[in-house]
Amino acid sequence: MGKNSPPRPELPASDAFFVRRVLIFVGIVALAAALYALSDILLLIFGAILVAVVLRTLARPIQDGTPLSERLALLAAGLGILAVLVGTGVLFGAQISGQLVNVIHSVPAAAESLSKTVPFLRMSELVQGSAIGELLLNAFSWGTTVFGALAAFVVVVVAGIYMAIKPDTYRNGFLMLFPMRHQARIAATLDDSGAALRMWLGGQLIAMIMVGVLVALGLALVGVPSALALGLIAGVTEFVPIVGPIIGAIPALLLAFTQDWNTVWLTLAVFVVVQQLESNVIMPLVMGRAVLVPPAVGLFAVVAIGVLFGPLGLLLGYPLAIVADVAIRRLYVRDTLGEEVKIAGEDAGAAASDKPRRGPSSRSS
């Protein structure tokens, strides 16, 4: 441009402010759309974090009680899990696999027979137009895609092992995404979330084992076929609180229907009694007040995340709700509103750390 060219007109301050706000809004929408498109990957990352939490939780007492280093303690924890799985497979593998095959083949026929006996229980009509019903059907169909489930499982386990070996690398990398003045608060939230997840996972594992054993014994007593496999299904689905026990009871009730209505009512009674024991005895004993998510909030969180993100969201909905609860209580209720509020895992998270919580930029040399 020449020296005598007229100066380019500048936008008024109000217009520049408006344009900046529009660009920020568009950027937020684009980021939200990208996160939604990558939701499956993000959920797998969260699953890997849970695997890392389990490994480090099991490795901690091994490291404290033996002269083993951190990595050797992690290796011992992983080998211990593998030994338990292999031992269970050797002792019960053939029986469980045979019963699972029987359940897989018998449940669809039982559902079809039930829909003919009770017309208003036709599954296709019940779930038509219902997001929750379609979610449950998708959960069952997703579980039958063995290759996809195994591939996702392998990715989650391998990534979880890497995270367990060097957790500070990923934690500090995440903290660097935030301004330095906020890193201490985010670090404290991560510590509390990790402690809350450790306590929840420990209690949930004990509850899964006890529920599975009790259901298997109860179904065997009332004469339901494949009781051991059905107990395994009930124990596994117990990982998803509130919604999982309902899903786990469906195959047992359908198989009970192949016997007679008396067996159906007895089977329903078994699940009701076991769930009452789980809610009022098992969980209060093994978990106490480790998790502060109210039951109704947990239910809606599991269903909402499941409807939004599918079966994987249903599976990880409750631990995601725990992390969200910790973040909201600390970052909004306490730090923003200034209200005193109890945070799940806060005491355990502080006690587990040998040094004050801080962001990566504030670490001493």
N, C-alpha and C positions, 0 to 999 in steps of 0.2 A: 504494500500500500504506500502511496506517496505521502510526502510530508504534509501536504495540504488537505489530506482526506479528512472528512468530518469525523469527529469522535463517535464511536458506537454507543447508541443510547443504552443506559443501564436500566434494569428493572427496578421499579420502586421497591422500597424495603418490604412493604406489605405483600407485594406479588412474589418477591424472592422467598419470603417466609412461607407463603402458601405452596410454592413449587417444592420447597424443601420438605414440607410436611407430606405432600403427595408422594414424593419419591420415597420417603421413609415408609409410608403406608404400603406402597407397591412392593418395596423390598421385604417387608414383614409378611405380606401375603405370599410372595414368591418363596420365601423361606419356609413358611408353613406348608405350602404345596409340595416343596421338595422333601420336607420331613415326612409328609404323609405318603409320598411315593416311595420313600425308602423305609417305610414303617417296619417291614419284615426284617430288613437288615438291622435296624435299631433294636428291635425286639430280640434278635439273635445276640446282639452285643450285650443286652441286659441279661439274657440267659447265661452268657459266658461270665458275666460278673457274678452271678449267683454261684456258678461252678467254682470260681476263684474264691468266693467267700466260704464255701463248704470246705475246700481243700485247706485253706489257711486256718479255719476254725479247728479242723481235725489235727492239723500239724502243730498248732500252738502248744497243747499239752505235751505232745511228743518232744518238742524242742525244749520245753521247760523241765521235763522230767528225765531227759537223757543228755549225753554230751553231743548229740547230733547237731550239725549246723542247720540253718533254716532250709536250705535246698534238700538236704538229706531227710529232714523231717517231712517236707512236702512229698518227697518220693515215698517215704514210709506210709504216709497217709493215703496216697494214691494206690500203693500196693495193698494196703489194708482193705480199701473199698473193693479192689479187684478180687481179693481173696474171698471176701464175703459173698460177692456175686457168683464167683466160680463155685464156692462151696454150696451155696443155695441151689445152683444149677445142677450140681452133681447129686445132691440129696433129693431134690424135688423136680428137677428139670423135665424128666420124661412124663411124670404124672401131670405136672402143670401144663406142659405143651399139649398133651392129649386132651385135657379138659378144655383148654383154650380153643382148640380146633372144634371141639364139640359145641362150645358156646357160640363160636362164629357161625357154625352151620345151623344151629338150632334157633338162635334169636330171630332171624328174619322170618322163618316159618311160624314161630310162635307169635310174632307181631301180626302177621297176616291172618293167622287163625283168630287172634283176639279181635282184629278189626271186623271180621265176619260175625263173631259172636256178639260184639257190642258195636253197632254201626256208627255211633257218634265218635268212636275212637279211631276213625280212619286217619292215619298219620298225615297223609298228603293234605287233607282238609284242615287238620289242626294247625299245621304250620304255614298254610297258604296266606301270604300277606303279613306274616308275623316275623319280624327281624330276629327275635329271640329263638323262635322255633326253627327258623332256617339256620341259625347259628349252631343249635344243637345237632341238627342233621349234618351240617358241614363238619362239625367236630368228629362225628362218627365216620364220615366218609374220608376226612383228612387222616384219621388214624389208620385207615386201610391202605393209604399210599405209602407202602413200606419203604420204598427207595427214597422218596423225598424226606420222610421222617428220619431215616437213618443218616442221610446226608446232612440234614440240619443238626442232628445230634452230634455227629462227628465234628462238625465245624464248631459247635458250641463248646464241646469238651476240649478240643485242641486250643481254641482261643482262651478258654478259661484257665488252662494250664499255663499258658504264656503269661496271662495276667497275674496268676498266683505267684509265679516265680519273681516277677519284677513289678509289683503293684504301684510303686512310687513313680515309675516311668509314665504310666498311663494317668495316674492321679494328678501329677504335677503338670503333665501336658494339658489335661482338661482345665486345670486352674489357670493356666496361662491364657486361656481364651477370655478371661475376665480382667477388668482393670485392677491394678495392684491394690487399690484401696478396698476392693471387695473380696480379695482372695482369702483373707483370714475367715470371713463369714462363710464363704463357700466351702472352705476346707473343713470348718467345724460342722457344717451340714453334711458333708460327705462322711465324716467320721461317725456322726450320730446315725446316719442312714445305714452305714455298714454294720454298726453295733446292733441296730434294730433288726436288720436282716439276719444277722448271725443268730440272735435269740429266737426269731421267728422260725428260721429253718431248722434249728435244733429241736424246738418244741414240735414243729410240724412233722419232722421225721419220726419222732417217738409216737405221735398221734397216728401217723400212717401205719406204722407197724402194729400198734395195738388195735386199731380199727380193723385192719385186714385180718388179724388173727381172730378177733371176736366175731366178725361177720362170717368167716369160714366155719368156725365152730357152731355158730347159731344156725347157719343154713344146713350144715350136716345133720344137726339134731332134728330139724323139721323135715328133712328128706328131700331137699332141693338137689338135683344132679349137678355135678361139677362144682361142688362147694369150694374146693381149694382155689380154682381159677377165679370164681366169683369173689372170693375173699381178696385175691390179689388185685382184681379190678377195683374193688371198693377201697383198698389201701392206696392204690396209685391215684385214683380220682380224688382222694382226700387231700391231695396237694392243693387243689383248688377249693378253698373254703366256701361254704354255703352252697355254691352251685355244684361243686364236684360230688358231694354225697348223693345228690339227686340223680346225676348222670350215672353214678356207680350202682344205684339201686335198680335202674331200669332193666339191665340184662337179667338180674336175679328174679325180678317180678315176672318177666316174660317167660323165663324157664319154669318158674313155679306154676304159671298158668297151664303149662303142658301136663301138670299133674292133676290138680283140682283146685277149686276156689278156696277150700280150707287151707291148702298149702300157700296160696297167694296171701291170705290174711296173716298167716303165721310168718311168712317172709317179710311182709310189711312191718309186722310187730318187731322182728329181729332188727331191722334197720332203724326203726323209731327208738328202740331201747338203746342200741349202740350209739346213735347220735345224741341221745340224752346223756349217756355216760361221757361221750366225747366232749360235749359242750359244758357240762356241769362238774365233771370230775377230772377227766384226763387233761384237758387244755388248761384249766386253772392251776393244776398241780405242776405241769411241766413248763408252763410259760408265764404264769402269773399275769402281771401287767406289762409284759415286754412290748406289746403292741397296743397302741391307744386308738386304733381306728374303730369307730363305733360300728356295730354289726350292719346296720342299715346302710351306712356309707360304704362299707366294704362290699355289700351285695350290689349296690348300684354301680360301684366302680368296676367290679368284675364284669357285670353285664354290659356296661357302656363300653369298656375297652374291648370286650369280646365282639360286640356288634361292630365297632369301628375297625378293628384290625383282625377279626377272624379268630380261628381256633388258637393260634399262638398268643393272641391278646387275651383270650379267655384263660389260657394256662398261666400267663404271667401277670394277670390283672391285679391280683391281691398284693404280691410283693411290690408292684409298681405303685399301688395305692399307699403302701407303707412309706415308700420313699417320698411320694408327694405329700403325705401327711407330715413327715418330719420337716420337709422343706417349707411348707406353708406355716407350720408352727414357729419355726426359727426365723425365717427370712421375712415373713409378713407380720404374724401376730406379735412376736417378741421384738424383732429389730425395727419394724416399721411402725406398728401401732403402740409399742412400748408396754404391752400387756405381759404379765407373768403367766407362763403356761408351761406345763410339763411336756417334755419332749422324749419320745421313746428312744432308748439307747444312749441318752446323753451321759449318764453316769458311767455306763459300761464303756462308752467310747472314750471318755476322758481317762478312765482307769487303765484302759488297754494301751494307752500311749505313754511312753517313757519320757516324752518331751512335749512342750506346749504345742498346740495346734497352730500351724502357720502355713502360709502359701510358699511356693517354691522360691519366690524372690526374696523371702525374709530369712531363709535358712542361714545359720551361721556356718562359717567355713571350718 
